């Protein structure tokens, strides 16, 4: 399995949440996976996970990561880290970490309905 994050992620709820998305590719032996993510900026971290296992063939993940404790994330650079628990003949783990840019509600404006 190979996971990535979209390079720009959208801040929600005044910086208390992040809409996290990214593409996925699968190994032959994998049948499903659950994802956990952390978006880190300074001393503030938002975490989230998929509600259910993603079946093999899912090409993109989407979830909301929430800040626990005080603080908010700001529109600026951050580090996104993901952990995939991969199920198949056994269980394995894949980890990835990349720089991302957090934006105030504009990162996915192209997917909104047009009027």
Biopython code that builds the backbone (N, CA, C, O; Angstrom):
import numpy as np
from Bio.PDB.StructureBuilder import StructureBuilder

atoms = [
    (1, "UNK", "N", (0.844, -1.184, 0.000)),
    (1, "UNK", "CA", (0.000, 0.000, 0.000)),
    (1, "UNK", "C", (0.877, 1.230, 0.000)),
    (1, "UNK", "O", (1.941, 1.264, 0.618)),
    (2, "UNK", "N", (0.409, 2.229, -0.701)),
    (2, "UNK", "CA", (1.101, 3.508, -0.726)),
    (2, "UNK", "C", (0.065, 4.593, -0.497)),
    (2, "UNK", "O", (-0.944, 4.649, -1.201)),
    (3, "UNK", "N", (0.304, 5.449, 0.477)),
    (3, "UNK", "CA", (-0.609, 6.551, 0.761)),
    (3, "UNK", "C", (0.105, 7.879, 0.637)),
    (3, "UNK", "O", (1.319, 7.971, 0.819)),
    (4, "UNK", "N", (-0.642, 8.874, 0.334)),
    (4, "UNK", "CA", (-0.123, 10.237, 0.246)),
    (4, "UNK", "C", (-1.198, 11.177, 0.795)),
    (4, "UNK", "O", (-2.324, 10.756, 1.061)),
    (5, "UNK", "N", (-0.848, 12.424, 0.958)),
    (5, "UNK", "CA", (-1.813, 13.458, 1.334)),
    (5, "UNK", "C", (-1.927, 14.456, 0.198)),
    (5, "UNK", "O", (-0.949, 14.713, -0.504)),
    (6, "UNK", "N", (-3.116, 15.025, 0.007)),
    (6, "UNK", "CA", (-3.220, 16.159, -0.900)),
    (6, "UNK", "C", (-2.278, 17.243, -0.378)),
    (6, "UNK", "O", (-2.155, 17.392, 0.837)),
    (7, "UNK", "N", (-1.610, 18.001, -1.243)),
    (7, "UNK", "CA", (-0.632, 18.992, -0.777)),
    (7, "UNK", "C", (-1.253, 20.165, -0.024)),
    (7, "UNK", "O", (-0.583, 20.818, 0.776)),
    (8, "UNK", "N", (-2.542, 20.433, -0.281)),
    (8, "UNK", "CA", (-3.252, 21.500, 0.428)),
    (8, "UNK", "C", (-4.466, 20.896, 1.121)),
    (8, "UNK", "O", (-5.286, 20.225, 0.495)),
    (9, "UNK", "N", (-4.566, 21.148, 2.433)),
    (9, "UNK", "CA", (-5.676, 20.631, 3.233)),
    (9, "UNK", "C", (-6.477, 21.791, 3.798)),
    (9, "UNK", "O", (-5.928, 22.859, 4.072)),
    (10, "UNK", "N", (-7.761, 21.581, 3.968)),
    (10, "UNK", "CA", (-8.676, 22.637, 4.366)),
    (10, "UNK", "C", (-8.894, 22.663, 5.881)),
    (10, "UNK", "O", (-9.227, 21.648, 6.492)),
    (11, "UNK", "N", (-8.700, 23.845, 6.472)),
    (11, "UNK", "CA", (-9.012, 24.065, 7.881)),
    (11, "UNK", "C", (-10.516, 24.251, 8.050)),
    (11, "UNK", "O", (-11.166, 24.912, 7.239)),
    (12, "UNK", "N", (-11.056, 23.665, 9.103)),
    (12, "UNK", "CA", (-12.474, 23.785, 9.421)),
    (12, "UNK", "C", (-12.631, 24.243, 10.866)),
    (12, "UNK", "O", (-11.692, 24.157, 11.657)),
    (13, "UNK", "N", (-13.805, 24.721, 11.201)),
    (13, "UNK", "CA", (-14.148, 25.077, 12.586)),
    (13, "UNK", "C", (-13.111, 25.989, 13.230)),
    (13, "UNK", "O", (-12.712, 25.776, 14.374)),
    (14, "UNK", "N", (-12.675, 27.012, 12.482)),
    (14, "UNK", "CA", (-11.740, 27.980, 13.033)),
    (14, "UNK", "C", (-10.382, 27.402, 13.406)),
    (14, "UNK", "O", (-9.728, 27.890, 14.328)),
    (15, "UNK", "N", (-9.955, 26.361, 12.689)),
    (15, "UNK", "CA", (-8.657, 25.758, 12.963)),
    (15, "UNK", "C", (-8.693, 24.627, 13.973)),
    (15, "UNK", "O", (-7.642, 24.128, 14.376)),
    (16, "UNK", "N", (-9.884, 24.213, 14.391)),
    (16, "UNK", "CA", (-10.017, 23.097, 15.343)),
    (16, "UNK", "C", (-10.136, 21.750, 14.633)),
    (16, "UNK", "O", (-10.049, 20.700, 15.270)),
    (17, "UNK", "N", (-10.338, 21.782, 13.298)),
    (17, "UNK", "CA", (-10.447, 20.562, 12.505)),
    (17, "UNK", "C", (-9.765, 20.759, 11.155)),
    (17, "UNK", "O", (-9.558, 21.885, 10.703)),
    (18, "UNK", "N", (-9.422, 19.641, 10.523)),
    (18, "UNK", "CA", (-8.822, 19.664, 9.188)),
    (18, "UNK", "C", (-9.506, 18.601, 8.331)),
    (18, "UNK", "O", (-9.657, 17.457, 8.758)),
    (19, "UNK", "N", (-9.918, 18.982, 7.122)),
    (19, "UNK", "CA", (-10.411, 18.013, 6.136)),
    (19, "UNK", "C", (-9.182, 17.383, 5.491)),
    (19, "UNK", "O", (-8.436, 18.054, 4.777)),
    (20, "UNK", "N", (-8.975, 16.102, 5.742)),
    (20, "UNK", "CA", (-7.774, 15.402, 5.286)),
    (20, "UNK", "C", (-8.152, 14.464, 4.141)),
    (20, "UNK", "O", (-9.062, 13.647, 4.272)),
    (21, "UNK", "N", (-7.442, 14.591, 3.018)),
    (21, "UNK", "CA", (-7.690, 13.758, 1.848)),
    (21, "UNK", "C", (-6.376, 13.345, 1.224)),
    (21, "UNK", "O", (-5.343, 13.985, 1.421)),
    (22, "UNK", "N", (-6.435, 12.264, 0.466)),
    (22, "UNK", "CA", (-5.253, 11.852, -0.265)),
    (22, "UNK", "C", (-5.496, 10.596, -1.069)),
    (22, "UNK", "O", (-6.455, 9.865, -0.821)),
    (23, "UNK", "N", (-4.615, 10.343, -2.044)),
    (23, "UNK", "CA", (-4.742, 9.159, -2.890)),
    (23, "UNK", "C", (-4.174, 7.910, -2.211)),
    (23, "UNK", "O", (-3.314, 7.999, -1.334)),
    (24, "UNK", "N", (-4.670, 6.750, -2.632)),
    (24, "UNK", "CA", (-4.185, 5.457, -2.150)),
    (24, "UNK", "C", (-3.879, 4.543, -3.330)),
    (24, "UNK", "O", (-4.548, 4.602, -4.361)),
    (25, "UNK", "N", (-2.875, 3.706, -3.173)),
    (25, "UNK", "CA", (-2.645, 2.612, -4.116)),
    (25, "UNK", "C", (-2.412, 1.355, -3.281)),
    (25, "UNK", "O", (-1.987, 1.438, -2.128)),
    (26, "UNK", "N", (-2.689, 0.204, -3.863)),
    (26, "UNK", "CA", (-2.750, -1.041, -3.105)),
    (26, "UNK", "C", (-1.751, -2.083, -3.593)),
    (26, "UNK", "O", (-1.451, -2.161, -4.784)),
    (27, "UNK", "N", (-1.237, -2.887, -2.653)),
    (27, "UNK", "CA", (-0.433, -4.063, -2.971)),
    (27, "UNK", "C", (-1.380, -5.220, -3.295)),
    (27, "UNK", "O", (-2.546, -5.209, -2.901)),
    (28, "UNK", "N", (-0.865, -6.212, -4.016)),
    (28, "UNK", "CA", (-1.684, -7.349, -4.398)),
    (28, "UNK", "C", (-2.254, -8.112, -3.198)),
    (28, "UNK", "O", (-3.394, -8.573, -3.253)),
    (29, "UNK", "N", (-1.486, -8.251, -2.126)),
    (29, "UNK", "CA", (-1.905, -9.069, -0.991)),
    (29, "UNK", "C", (-2.912, -8.373, -0.069)),
    (29, "UNK", "O", (-3.582, -9.047, 0.714)),
    (30, "UNK", "N", (-3.033, -7.074, -0.141)),
    (30, "UNK", "CA", (-3.925, -6.329, 0.752)),
    (30, "UNK", "C", (-5.384, -6.534, 0.361)),
    (30, "UNK", "O", (-5.714, -6.613, -0.823)),
    (31, "UNK", "N", (-6.261, -6.618, 1.371)),
    (31, "UNK", "CA", (-7.699, -6.711, 1.115)),
    (31, "UNK", "C", (-8.457, -5.507, 1.662)),
    (31, "UNK", "O", (-9.516, -5.150, 1.147)),
    (32, "UNK", "N", (-7.914, -4.879, 2.707)),
    (32, "UNK", "CA", (-8.533, -3.682, 3.284)),
    (32, "UNK", "C", (-7.506, -2.988, 4.179)),
    (32, "UNK", "O", (-6.444, -3.538, 4.471)),
    (33, "UNK", "N", (-7.843, -1.770, 4.606)),
    (33, "UNK", "CA", (-6.942, -1.028, 5.491)),
    (33, "UNK", "C", (-7.730, -0.022, 6.309)),
    (33, "UNK", "O", (-8.753, 0.494, 5.859)),
    (34, "UNK", "N", (-7.251, 0.254, 7.510)),
    (34, "UNK", "CA", (-7.776, 1.357, 8.305)),
    (34, "UNK", "C", (-6.661, 2.394, 8.422)),
    (34, "UNK", "O", (-5.486, 2.051, 8.553)),
    (35, "UNK", "N", (-7.050, 3.665, 8.374)),
    (35, "UNK", "CA", (-6.069, 4.748, 8.377)),
    (35, "UNK", "C", (-6.211, 5.609, 9.624)),
    (35, "UNK", "O", (-7.319, 5.888, 10.083)),
    (36, "UNK", "N", (-5.079, 6.022, 10.158)),
    (36, "UNK", "CA", (-4.995, 6.979, 11.251)),
    (36, "UNK", "C", (-4.090, 8.098, 10.762)),
    (36, "UNK", "O", (-3.083, 7.830, 10.106)),
    (37, "UNK", "N", (-4.429, 9.353, 11.068)),
    (37, "UNK", "CA", (-3.617, 10.481, 10.625)),
    (37, "UNK", "C", (-3.376, 11.458, 11.764)),
    (37, "UNK", "O", (-4.149, 11.532, 12.719)),
    (38, "UNK", "N", (-2.287, 12.206, 11.640)),
    (38, "UNK", "CA", (-1.981, 13.312, 12.543)),
    (38, "UNK", "C", (-1.487, 14.479, 11.696)),
    (38, "UNK", "O", (-0.600, 14.316, 10.858)),
    (39, "UNK", "N", (-2.063, 15.650, 11.917)),
    (39, "UNK", "CA", (-1.634, 16.880, 11.264)),
    (39, "UNK", "C", (-0.985, 17.726, 12.350)),
    (39, "UNK", "O", (-1.647, 18.134, 13.305)),
    (40, "UNK", "N", (0.316, 17.991, 12.203)),
    (40, "UNK", "CA", (1.081, 18.640, 13.265)),
    (40, "UNK", "C", (1.613, 19.991, 12.811)),
    (40, "UNK", "O", (2.152, 20.138, 11.714)),
    (41, "UNK", "N", (1.444, 20.973, 13.690)),
    (41, "UNK", "CA", (1.922, 22.332, 13.423)),
    (41, "UNK", "C", (2.342, 22.930, 14.761)),
    (41, "UNK", "O", (1.498, 23.235, 15.604)),
    (42, "UNK", "N", (3.643, 23.098, 14.953)),
    (42, "UNK", "CA", (4.127, 23.592, 16.240)),
    (42, "UNK", "C", (3.734, 22.621, 17.343)),
    (42, "UNK", "O", (4.047, 21.433, 17.268)),
    (43, "UNK", "N", (3.051, 23.121, 18.365)),
    (43, "UNK", "CA", (2.629, 22.284, 19.485)),
    (43, "UNK", "C", (1.191, 21.814, 19.361)),
    (43, "UNK", "O", (0.666, 21.207, 20.295)),
    (44, "UNK", "N", (0.540, 22.076, 18.237)),
    (44, "UNK", "CA", (-0.858, 21.701, 18.037)),
    (44, "UNK", "C", (-0.932, 20.524, 17.070)),
    (44, "UNK", "O", (-0.287, 20.525, 16.022)),
    (45, "UNK", "N", (-1.730, 19.518, 17.437)),
    (45, "UNK", "CA", (-1.901, 18.334, 16.591)),
    (45, "UNK", "C", (-3.377, 17.992, 16.473)),
    (45, "UNK", "O", (-4.108, 17.981, 17.463)),
    (46, "UNK", "N", (-3.799, 17.715, 15.260)),
    (46, "UNK", "CA", (-5.149, 17.212, 15.000)),
    (46, "UNK", "C", (-5.015, 15.756, 14.584)),
    (46, "UNK", "O", (-4.142, 15.421, 13.783)),
    (47, "UNK", "N", (-5.868, 14.886, 15.115)),
    (47, "UNK", "CA", (-5.819, 13.473, 14.774)),
    (47, "UNK", "C", (-7.178, 12.998, 14.290)),
    (47, "UNK", "O", (-8.216, 13.555, 14.649)),
    (48, "UNK", "N", (-7.149, 11.958, 13.469)),
    (48, "UNK", "CA", (-8.388, 11.364, 12.984)),
    (48, "UNK", "C", (-8.120, 9.990, 12.415)),
    (48, "UNK", "O", (-6.971, 9.581, 12.243)),
    (49, "UNK", "N", (-9.206, 9.279, 12.124)),
    (49, "UNK", "CA", (-9.082, 7.951, 11.538)),
    (49, "UNK", "C", (-10.316, 7.631, 10.728)),
    (49, "UNK", "O", (-11.365, 8.255, 10.888)),
    (50, "UNK", "N", (-10.176, 6.644, 9.852)),
    (50, "UNK", "CA", (-11.323, 6.209, 9.079)),
    (50, "UNK", "C", (-12.302, 5.507, 10.012)),
    (50, "UNK", "O", (-11.888, 4.798, 10.929)),
    (51, "UNK", "N", (-13.590, 5.701, 9.786)),
    (51, "UNK", "CA", (-14.610, 5.073, 10.623)),
    (51, "UNK", "C", (-14.649, 3.563, 10.400)),
    (51, "UNK", "O", (-14.828, 2.800, 11.349)),
    (52, "UNK", "N", (-14.483, 3.135, 9.165)),
    (52, "UNK", "CA", (-14.501, 1.720, 8.797)),
    (52, "UNK", "C", (-13.258, 1.409, 7.978)),
    (52, "UNK", "O", (-12.587, 2.311, 7.477)),
    (53, "UNK", "N", (-12.958, 0.113, 7.850)),
    (53, "UNK", "CA", (-11.868, -0.280, 6.961)),
    (53, "UNK", "C", (-12.204, 0.131, 5.535)),
    (53, "UNK", "O", (-13.356, 0.046, 5.108)),
    (54, "UNK", "N", (-11.195, 0.575, 4.810)),
    (54, "UNK", "CA", (-11.348, 0.901, 3.394)),
    (54, "UNK", "C", (-11.103, -0.368, 2.587)),
    (54, "UNK", "O", (-10.076, -1.017, 2.783)),
    (55, "UNK", "N", (-12.012, -0.746, 1.687)),
    (55, "UNK", "CA", (-11.791, -1.948, 0.890)),
    (55, "UNK", "C", (-10.729, -1.720, -0.181)),
    (55, "UNK", "O", (-10.544, -0.604, -0.666)),
    (56, "UNK", "N", (-10.037, -2.799, -0.539)),
    (56, "UNK", "CA", (-9.040, -2.743, -1.605)),
    (56, "UNK", "C", (-9.674, -2.152, -2.852)),
    (56, "UNK", "O", (-10.803, -2.493, -3.206)),
    (57, "UNK", "N", (-8.950, -1.271, -3.511)),
    (57, "UNK", "CA", (-9.462, -0.615, -4.704)),
    (57, "UNK", "C", (-9.915, 0.810, -4.440)),
    (57, "UNK", "O", (-10.091, 1.578, -5.386)),
    (58, "UNK", "N", (-10.110, 1.188, -3.173)),
    (58, "UNK", "CA", (-10.438, 2.573, -2.847)),
    (58, "UNK", "C", (-9.269, 3.440, -3.301)),
    (58, "UNK", "O", (-8.125, 3.172, -2.933)),
    (59, "UNK", "N", (-9.534, 4.461, -4.085)),
    (59, "UNK", "CA", (-8.445, 5.253, -4.664)),
    (59, "UNK", "C", (-8.141, 6.533, -3.896)),
    (59, "UNK", "O", (-7.106, 7.159, -4.125)),
    (60, "UNK", "N", (-9.033, 6.931, -2.987)),
    (60, "UNK", "CA", (-8.812, 8.156, -2.205)),
    (60, "UNK", "C", (-9.452, 8.006, -0.834)),
    (60, "UNK", "O", (-10.532, 7.430, -0.700)),
    (61, "UNK", "N", (-8.779, 8.528, 0.181)),
    (61, "UNK", "CA", (-9.383, 8.568, 1.512)),
    (61, "UNK", "C", (-9.774, 10.000, 1.846)),
    (61, "UNK", "O", (-9.206, 10.953, 1.312)),
    (62, "UNK", "N", (-10.749, 10.137, 2.733)),
    (62, "UNK", "CA", (-11.217, 11.444, 3.184)),
    (62, "UNK", "C", (-11.713, 11.288, 4.613)),
    (62, "UNK", "O", (-12.542, 10.423, 4.898)),
    (63, "UNK", "N", (-11.204, 12.123, 5.508)),
    (63, "UNK", "CA", (-11.634, 12.078, 6.899)),
    (63, "UNK", "C", (-11.413, 13.440, 7.541)),
    (63, "UNK", "O", (-10.775, 14.312, 6.951)),
    (64, "UNK", "N", (-11.932, 13.620, 8.732)),
    (64, "UNK", "CA", (-11.742, 14.856, 9.479)),
    (64, "UNK", "C", (-10.857, 14.587, 10.678)),
    (64, "UNK", "O", (-11.129, 13.681, 11.465)),
    (65, "UNK", "N", (-9.799, 15.368, 10.820)),
    (65, "UNK", "CA", (-8.911, 15.287, 11.979)),
    (65, "UNK", "C", (-9.259, 16.435, 12.915)),
    (65, "UNK", "O", (-9.441, 17.570, 12.475)),
    (66, "UNK", "N", (-9.351, 16.136, 14.208)),
    (66, "UNK", "CA", (-9.756, 17.137, 15.195)),
    (66, "UNK", "C", (-8.629, 17.420, 16.180)),
    (66, "UNK", "O", (-7.904, 16.516, 16.594)),
    (67, "UNK", "N", (-8.495, 18.698, 16.548)),
    (67, "UNK", "CA", (-7.524, 19.104, 17.555)),
    (67, "UNK", "C", (-8.062, 18.695, 18.927)),
    (67, "UNK", "O", (-9.208, 18.986, 19.269)),
    (68, "UNK", "N", (-7.225, 18.024, 19.697)),
    (68, "UNK", "CA", (-7.581, 17.695, 21.071)),
    (68, "UNK", "C", (-6.775, 18.593, 21.988)),
    (68, "UNK", "O", (-5.569, 18.754, 21.804)),
    (69, "UNK", "N", (-7.433, 19.173, 22.968)),
    (69, "UNK", "CA", (-6.747, 20.073, 23.873)),
    (69, "UNK", "C", (-6.800, 21.503, 23.350)),
    (69, "UNK", "O", (-7.500, 21.797, 22.380)),
    (70, "UNK", "N", (-6.054, 22.384, 24.000)),
    (70, "UNK", "CA", (-6.088, 23.797, 23.610)),
    (70, "UNK", "C", (-5.324, 24.027, 22.297)),
    (70, "UNK", "O", (-4.526, 23.196, 21.862)),
    (71, "UNK", "N", (-5.590, 25.147, 21.707)),
    (71, "UNK", "CA", (-4.859, 25.536, 20.504)),
    (71, "UNK", "C", (-5.675, 25.337, 19.253)),
    (71, "UNK", "O", (-6.677, 24.622, 19.240)),
    (72, "UNK", "N", (-5.216, 25.994, 18.192)),
    (72, "UNK", "CA", (-5.828, 25.856, 16.877)),
    (72, "UNK", "C", (-4.721, 25.791, 15.835)),
    (72, "UNK", "O", (-3.616, 26.293, 16.043)),
    (73, "UNK", "N", (-5.037, 25.172, 14.728)),
    (73, "UNK", "CA", (-4.120, 25.151, 13.594)),
    (73, "UNK", "C", (-4.330, 26.421, 12.787)),
    (73, "UNK", "O", (-5.433, 26.966, 12.747)),
    (74, "UNK", "N", (-3.273, 26.886, 12.149)),
    (74, "UNK", "CA", (-3.310, 28.123, 11.383)),
    (74, "UNK", "C", (-3.079, 27.837, 9.898)),
    (74, "UNK", "O", (-2.508, 26.807, 9.539)),
    (75, "UNK", "N", (-3.524, 28.748, 9.049)),
    (75, "UNK", "CA", (-3.244, 28.648, 7.614)),
    (75, "UNK", "C", (-1.749, 28.866, 7.417)),
    (75, "UNK", "O", (-1.265, 29.997, 7.453)),
    (76, "UNK", "N", (-1.026, 27.770, 7.208)),
    (76, "UNK", "CA", (0.433, 27.812, 7.082)),
    (76, "UNK", "C", (0.916, 26.380, 6.811)),
    (76, "UNK", "O", (0.109, 25.478, 6.586)),
    (77, "UNK", "N", (2.221, 26.186, 6.836)),
    (77, "UNK", "CA", (2.787, 24.864, 6.620)),
    (77, "UNK", "C", (2.571, 23.968, 7.839)),
    (77, "UNK", "O", (2.509, 24.443, 8.973)),
    (78, "UNK", "N", (2.458, 22.662, 7.584)),
    (78, "UNK", "CA", (2.291, 21.662, 8.640)),
    (78, "UNK", "C", (2.901, 20.351, 8.151)),
    (78, "UNK", "O", (3.304, 20.231, 6.994)),
    (79, "UNK", "N", (2.960, 19.375, 9.050)),
    (79, "UNK", "CA", (3.414, 18.028, 8.705)),
    (79, "UNK", "C", (2.224, 17.084, 8.867)),
    (79, "UNK", "O", (1.554, 17.083, 9.900)),
    (80, "UNK", "N", (1.973, 16.288, 7.838)),
    (80, "UNK", "CA", (0.907, 15.289, 7.873)),
    (80, "UNK", "C", (1.552, 13.904, 7.932)),
    (80, "UNK", "O", (2.411, 13.573, 7.115)),
    (81, "UNK", "N", (1.130, 13.102, 8.907)),
    (81, "UNK", "CA", (1.633, 11.742, 9.054)),
    (81, "UNK", "C", (0.460, 10.782, 9.029)),
    (81, "UNK", "O", (-0.573, 11.034, 9.648)),
    (82, "UNK", "N", (0.622, 9.693, 8.319)),
    (82, "UNK", "CA", (-0.423, 8.684, 8.235)),
    (82, "UNK", "C", (0.104, 7.310, 8.593)),
    (82, "UNK", "O", (1.262, 6.981, 8.340)),
    (83, "UNK", "N", (-0.776, 6.511, 9.190)),
    (83, "UNK", "CA", (-0.480, 5.126, 9.508)),
    (83, "UNK", "C", (-1.604, 4.279, 8.943)),
    (83, "UNK", "O", (-2.775, 4.528, 9.230)),
    (84, "UNK", "N", (-1.263, 3.293, 8.152)),
    (84, "UNK", "CA", (-2.253, 2.380, 7.588)),
    (84, "UNK", "C", (-2.046, 1.004, 8.198)),
    (84, "UNK", "O", (-0.950, 0.448, 8.133)),
    (85, "UNK", "N", (-3.102, 0.456, 8.792)),
    (85, "UNK", "CA", (-3.089, -0.934, 9.234)),
    (85, "UNK", "C", (-3.683, -1.735, 8.089)),
    (85, "UNK", "O", (-4.872, -1.621, 7.790)),
    (86, "UNK", "N", (-2.852, -2.542, 7.455)),
    (86, "UNK", "CA", (-3.223, -3.218, 6.221)),
    (86, "UNK", "C", (-3.585, -4.665, 6.530)),
    (86, "UNK", "O", (-2.829, -5.387, 7.180)),
    (87, "UNK", "N", (-4.755, -5.069, 6.051)),
    (87, "UNK", "CA", (-5.242, -6.423, 6.283)),
    (87, "UNK", "C", (-5.176, -7.224, 4.991)),
    (87, "UNK", "O", (-5.430, -6.695, 3.909)),
    (88, "UNK", "N", (-4.843, -8.467, 5.108)),
    (88, "UNK", "CA", (-4.754, -9.381, 3.971)),
    (88, "UNK", "C", (-4.536, -10.767, 4.531)),
    (88, "UNK", "O", (-5.343, -11.251, 5.324)),
    (89, "UNK", "N", (-3.445, -11.418, 4.125)),
    (89, "UNK", "CA", (-3.103, -12.722, 4.693)),
    (89, "UNK", "C", (-2.673, -12.580, 6.148)),
    (89, "UNK", "O", (-2.748, -13.533, 6.924)),
    (90, "UNK", "N", (-2.233, -11.405, 6.503)),
    (90, "UNK", "CA", (-1.863, -11.054, 7.864)),
    (90, "UNK", "C", (-2.166, -9.573, 8.037)),
    (90, "UNK", "O", (-2.916, -8.993, 7.252)),
    (91, "UNK", "N", (-1.590, -8.965, 9.056)),
    (91, "UNK", "CA", (-1.772, -7.530, 9.257)),
    (91, "UNK", "C", (-0.408, -6.866, 9.219)),
    (91, "UNK", "O", (0.529, -7.319, 9.877)),
    (92, "UNK", "N", (-0.299, -5.799, 8.455)),
    (92, "UNK", "CA", (0.946, -5.056, 8.368)),
    (92, "UNK", "C", (0.680, -3.579, 8.597)),
    (92, "UNK", "O", (-0.471, -3.158, 8.708)),
    (93, "UNK", "N", (1.738, -2.802, 8.667)),
    (93, "UNK", "CA", (1.590, -1.365, 8.876)),
    (93, "UNK", "C", (2.458, -0.608, 7.880)),
    (93, "UNK", "O", (3.575, -1.017, 7.564)),
    (94, "UNK", "N", (1.922, 0.494, 7.398)),
    (94, "UNK", "CA", (2.651, 1.390, 6.511)),
    (94, "UNK", "C", (2.545, 2.789, 7.089)),
    (94, "UNK", "O", (1.464, 3.202, 7.509)),
    (95, "UNK", "N", (3.648, 3.526, 7.117)),
    (95, "UNK", "CA", (3.668, 4.890, 7.666)),
    (95, "UNK", "C", (4.252, 5.830, 6.628)),
    (95, "UNK", "O", (5.202, 5.485, 5.926)),
    (96, "UNK", "N", (3.668, 7.041, 6.536)),
    (96, "UNK", "CA", (4.224, 8.070, 5.660)),
    (96, "UNK", "C", (4.043, 9.430, 6.310)),
    (96, "UNK", "O", (3.118, 9.641, 7.093)),
    (97, "UNK", "N", (4.945, 10.355, 5.973)),
    (97, "UNK", "CA", (4.919, 11.692, 6.551)),
    (97, "UNK", "C", (5.408, 12.684, 5.498)),
    (97, "UNK", "O", (6.471, 12.498, 4.907)),
    (98, "UNK", "N", (4.627, 13.737, 5.269)),
    (98, "UNK", "CA", (4.963, 14.719, 4.232)),
    (98, "UNK", "C", (4.573, 16.129, 4.690)),
    (98, "UNK", "O", (3.682, 16.284, 5.526)),
    (99, "UNK", "N", (5.232, 17.150, 4.149)),
    (99, "UNK", "CA", (4.794, 18.522, 4.414)),
    (99, "UNK", "C", (3.514, 18.818, 3.624)),
    (99, "UNK", "O", (3.345, 18.352, 2.497)),
    (100, "UNK", "N", (2.622, 19.596, 4.232)),
    (100, "UNK", "CA", (1.384, 20.039, 3.590)),
    (100, "UNK", "C", (1.176, 21.510, 3.913)),
    (100, "UNK", "O", (1.844, 22.070, 4.782)),
    (101, "UNK", "N", (0.243, 22.125, 3.203)),
    (101, "UNK", "CA", (-0.153, 23.500, 3.486)),
    (101, "UNK", "C", (-1.604, 23.495, 3.936)),
    (101, "UNK", "O", (-2.470, 22.926, 3.271)),
    (102, "UNK", "N", (-1.862, 24.133, 5.072)),
    (102, "UNK", "CA", (-3.230, 24.266, 5.576)),
    (102, "UNK", "C", (-3.803, 25.585, 5.079)),
    (102, "UNK", "O", (-3.147, 26.623, 5.161)),
    (103, "UNK", "N", (-5.031, 25.542, 4.563)),
    (103, "UNK", "CA", (-5.688, 26.734, 4.033)),
    (103, "UNK", "C", (-7.060, 26.904, 4.664)),
    (103, "UNK", "O", (-7.736, 25.923, 4.973)),
    (104, "UNK", "N", (-7.464, 28.144, 4.851)),
    (104, "UNK", "CA", (-8.759, 28.466, 5.438)),
    (104, "UNK", "C", (-9.899, 28.240, 4.457)),
    (104, "UNK", "O", (-10.273, 29.147, 3.713)),
    (105, "UNK", "N", (-10.442, 27.054, 4.455)),
    (105, "UNK", "CA", (-11.641, 26.773, 3.672)),
    (105, "UNK", "C", (-11.528, 26.945, 2.181)),
    (105, "UNK", "O", (-12.559, 27.013, 1.511)),
    (106, "UNK", "N", (-10.323, 27.020, 1.611)),
    (106, "UNK", "CA", (-10.187, 27.243, 0.175)),
    (106, "UNK", "C", (-9.517, 26.081, -0.543)),
    (106, "UNK", "O", (-9.475, 26.068, -1.773)),
    (107, "UNK", "N", (-8.996, 25.112, 0.186)),
    (107, "UNK", "CA", (-8.210, 24.043, -0.429)),
    (107, "UNK", "C", (-9.003, 23.202, -1.396)),
    (107, "UNK", "O", (-8.448, 22.700, -2.373)),
    (108, "UNK", "N", (-10.293, 23.034, -1.146)),
    (108, "UNK", "CA", (-11.089, 22.154, -1.997)),
    (108, "UNK", "C", (-12.254, 22.904, -2.617)),
    (108, "UNK", "O", (-13.312, 22.319, -2.851)),
    (109, "UNK", "N", (-12.076, 24.178, -2.883)),
    (109, "UNK", "CA", (-13.162, 24.984, -3.423)),
    (109, "UNK", "C", (-13.621, 24.484, -4.787)),
    (109, "UNK", "O", (-14.770, 24.717, -5.161)),
    (110, "UNK", "N", (-12.773, 23.816, -5.531)),
    (110, "UNK", "CA", (-13.155, 23.294, -6.825)),
    (110, "UNK", "C", (-14.185, 22.187, -6.752)),
    (110, "UNK", "O", (-14.845, 21.901, -7.750)),
    (111, "UNK", "N", (-14.344, 21.545, -5.581)),
    (111, "UNK", "CA", (-15.294, 20.457, -5.459)),
    (111, "UNK", "C", (-16.655, 20.931, -4.985)),
    (111, "UNK", "O", (-17.586, 20.130, -4.900)),
    (112, "UNK", "N", (-16.796, 22.207, -4.677)),
    (112, "UNK", "CA", (-18.076, 22.723, -4.214)),
    (112, "UNK", "C", (-19.009, 22.936, -5.390)),
    (112, "UNK", "O", (-18.567, 23.161, -6.517)),
    (113, "UNK", "N", (-20.295, 22.863, -5.119)),
    (113, "UNK", "CA", (-21.283, 23.070, -6.181)),
    (113, "UNK", "C", (-21.209, 24.508, -6.678)),
    (113, "UNK", "O", (-21.019, 25.440, -5.896)),
    (114, "UNK", "N", (-21.359, 24.674, -7.969)),
    (114, "UNK", "CA", (-21.351, 26.013, -8.557)),
    (114, "UNK", "C", (-22.775, 26.490, -8.755)),
    (114, "UNK", "O", (-23.669, 25.705, -9.072)),
    (115, "UNK", "N", (-22.976, 27.777, -8.567)),
    (115, "UNK", "CA", (-24.324, 28.339, -8.774)),
    (115, "UNK", "C", (-24.350, 29.233, -9.977)),
    (115, "UNK", "O", (-25.395, 29.794, -10.307)),
]
sb = StructureBuilder()
sb.init_structure("model")
sb.init_model(0)
sb.init_chain("A")
sb.init_seg("    ")
for serial, (resi, resn, name, xyz) in enumerate(atoms, 1):
    if name == "N":
        sb.init_residue(resn, " ", resi, " ")
    sb.init_atom(name, np.array(xyz, "f"), 0.0, 1.0, " ", f" {name:<3s}", serial, name[0])
structure = sb.get_structure()
